[in-house]
Amino acid sequence: MSVVLSILIMIFMLSILVVVHEWGHFIVARLFKVKVNEFSIFMGPKLFQRTSKKTGMKFSIRALPFGGYCALEGEVEDEAPEGETKDGTPGELEAAVEPETAAEPEAADELETAAEPEAEREAVSEPARGEYTFSSRPWYQRALILLAGVTMNYVLAVLIISLIFAFSGYSTRRVGSVSDDAPMAIAGLESGDVILDYNGKTILDPVDYSLYTIMGLPEDVTFTVKKRDGTKLRYGFDRHIDIKANDGADKETNPGTITVTINVYSLTGKKYKTRTELGTYSAFWDNNRALTITLDYVSGERTEFYYGERDGDKGLYVTNWEQYSTGAEGVTEKRTELNYPLPEEEPKEHTYEECVDAHIYDYNYSKQFNIFGISYNYVERGSFFNVIGHAFIYTHSLIKSVFLSLWYLITGKLGLNALSGPIGITGIVNDVVSSKAASSSLKFAALAEMTALISANLAVINLFPIPGLDGGKLLFIIIELCRGGKKVSAKVEGILSMIFFALLILLAIIVAGSDIFRLAGR
């Protein structure tokens, strides 16, 4: 049942995005009095159709619940017969009269009178009197009509995110929490501090940080931070990883060790040239069975975190070596308050063994996104203008994610399996719908945010200069301007659009196959 519901939700989401996109074309086309032959919701055979008596425009609802379209008169331009024009503007019949005929007033009057009934009938049909074809409009009007679709997708994304932020609040560049077993603890970062950039790349939203770190981390990393008192500081982290694989007979159960060492320092002074060492963070992963984290401060303070088994008992052990050096009692503390949810399970109380395994799993896999120990869980609520402003920032980050993802695909950092089509989207929707850990409101918010992400994707992809897309049509307009107003041949444009459309269909088939294999392998 959840699969059927997921398919219906996916169809509804995609249809809304396409209809909104086409509605943008429709609004601006009518603003410039371009004739719209048909505006259709969905595709396929007609279920309902109404024709405007005033304009002859058809409004349709069709049987296949996928997308829709806005058919503009003259959008697909035919080659004009010799001696005729395709403008479709009133009075063109007179302009087409030969100069010799126009020079004879009486003959011209007779011709005009004889042609009047037929010309009048043509002016009322295609296009109607006072309406124009798409191809007859000035270049800037055609460009605005084409841009209107992607603009509506962008506006829809901002609107959806604004509604989510209005009800649930929004995260900012302000740090919510800092892990006490992470390098940022040595740097002294505190809740409420603002991270301005990562490795010189501006961070406007937490999404930006995830985008910059998702493909891995360089060995040397810097953060520029604005403290709560307004002071700006820069922290640096030099990271070194030493992996020792076990090639012995027991390598299946004893794969080897991993040692991560991070030297933490601050950069101050003019252009942040003065370096001051703050301490060293080290993590030792022993045969995938135990994890030991040590924080050594320049001041001499030292703290050790041990995740794993000690003396036959599994747990999280924290040893404060500063206390040990002074002879204090209780130098080793076993933390029993862990209530760590295991991956892909709903939150519940766990045994010590489950808690430790979950913590190790999280550290080994998830902290590639959060290796420095910061969390952007500082949720804020603001005025109407704050909500709108942060919605624009968040949508900007979503669009940036599209470009970065495409760049990762081009450079080979991501494979085609990173792409998802309708089938893959349905799988994600089904994960959300069938989740037992999330409430209905959280599911709705997740689906709404997914719709905003896809809408931003459509806005970006449609602007690509590929024949068949809006960006491809804009490219032909640019070529037209470069040629002094001479348009690209309709035949050439049609052939190129057909070729690239076929390539897009092929890509869609490949992505669909990848989605099917990925879902089948779950």
ABEGO torsion letter per residue (X at the ends): XAAAAAAAAAAAAAAAAAAAAAAAAAAAAAAAGBBBABBBBEBEBBABBBBBAAAGBBBBBBABBBEEBBBBBGABBBBBBBGBBAAGBBGAAAAABBAAAAABAAAAAAAAAAAAAAAAAAAABOBBBGBBBAAABBAAAAAAAAAAAAAAAAAAAAAAAAAAAAAAEBBBABBABBBAABAAAAAGBBBGBBBABBGGBBBABAAAAAAAAAAEBBABBBBBBBBAAGBBBBBBBBBBBBBBBBABAAAAABAEBBBBBBBBBBBBEBGGABBBBAEBBBBBBBGGABBBBBBBBAAGBBBBBBBEBBGGBBEBBBBBAAAAAAGBBGABBBBAABBBBBBGBBBBBBBAAAAAAAAAAAAAAAAAAAAAGBBBABBBBBBAAAAAAAAAAAAAAAAAAAAAAAAAAAAGABBAAABBBAAAAAAAAAAAAABAABBAAAAAAAAAAAAAAAAAAAAAAAABBBBGBAAAAAAAAAAAAAAGGBBBBAAAAAAAAAAAAAAAAAAAAAAAAAAAAAAAAX
